[in-house]
């Protein structure tokens, strides 16, 4: 994704690395020709049947590694300060997952709040 492309950002909390993996892993039975088939649970929760996995970046971190982990993502020099400002507005601080995707991939990004996980949509930068 080019440096100047808009991106959607989320910060989340998962009960385990396995749960995070299951949430983002691609469904091996995915069929774009079947209406209720989704690439992943993430895609389904975002209201998208498919997204190009080449345009998503995701990482897990320990709370003390948040800033350094976020800076490791592509073109962070373009969006880092704005995203950190958005994160500062989130009332909850217990997160372990950072997600970024090209804004063209998700038409209506949203927060996902389930009993076992949360993925808070920060915004588009």
N, C-alpha and C positions, 0 to 999 in steps of 0.2 A: 504494500500500500504506500503510495507516495507520501512524502512528509507533510504536504499540505491537505491531505484528505481528512475530512471530518471523521471522528471516531466516537463510538459509544463506550462508556466506561461503567463498570460495576465493581463493587467490593462485596465480598461474601464471607459466610461462615458455614463450614461443613463439619459433620461429626467425625470424619476421618478422611484420609487420603483416598481410600477405596471409594467412599461415597462420592467424593469430588470426581474421581475418575469415571464412575458409573454415570454421573450426571452429564458429563461432557463427551463421553465416548460415543462414537458413531454406531448406530444401530446396524448390525450386519444384515438385517432383513429389510432395511429401508428400501422403498420403491417409490420414486417420485410420481409414478402413474397411479398410485393408490392414495386417495384423498386424505385418509386419516393415518398415513404413514409419515413419520418424522425422522429426520437425520439423527436427532439426539433428544434427550429430555430438555436440555437447554433450548434447542430449537422450538420444541413444542410449547414450552413455557413463555417463549418470546413471540408466539403466534406465527412462527415461520416453519414451513415444511422442510426447507433446506437453506443452508448458507454455505459459502465456500470456506472450508476449513483453513485454507491458505491465508485468510484475512483475519483470523482470530489469534490472539495471544492470551495465555492464561498462566498464572503462576501462584504458587502457595508460598506463605511466609510465616515467620514467627513475628509477633507484634513489634519487637525491637528491630526487625529487619524490613519493615514496611517501606520506608523511604528509599533505601538502597535497592530493594526488589523492584519497586515501581520505576526507578531510574534506569533499570536494565532493559526496559521495553523499547521497541523501535521508535525512533524520533522523539524520545522523551524531552529533549531540549525544546521542542515546539509546544508541548501541552502540559508538562509536569507541574508547573506552578498553578495553573488553572485547576487541574485535577486535585492537587493537594488542598486547594481552597474549598473545592466541592466536598472532599472527604471531611474537612474540618466542620462542616455543617451537619454531618450525620450524627444523630444523638447517640447511637451505639458505637462503641469502639472495639468490640470483641470480634475482629475479623481475621481471616487467614487466607483469603483468596482475592486475587486481582484479575479482572478480565477486561480486555480491550478488543473491539472488533471494528472493522471498517463500517461506517454508518450506512453504506449502501446495502449491507447484508441484512439488517434488521429494520423493518419499516417503522415499527412502533415499540421501541424498547421499554421494558417495564421492570419493576421490582417484583421479586418472587419471594414470598414468605410462607414457608411450610414448617410443620412441626420439627422436622429434622435438619432444616437448612434455611439459610437466607441469602439472597442475592440482591443487594440494594443498587438500583440504577442511580448512578451519580449524575449523568448528563452526557451531552454531546459537545465535544471540543474540536 
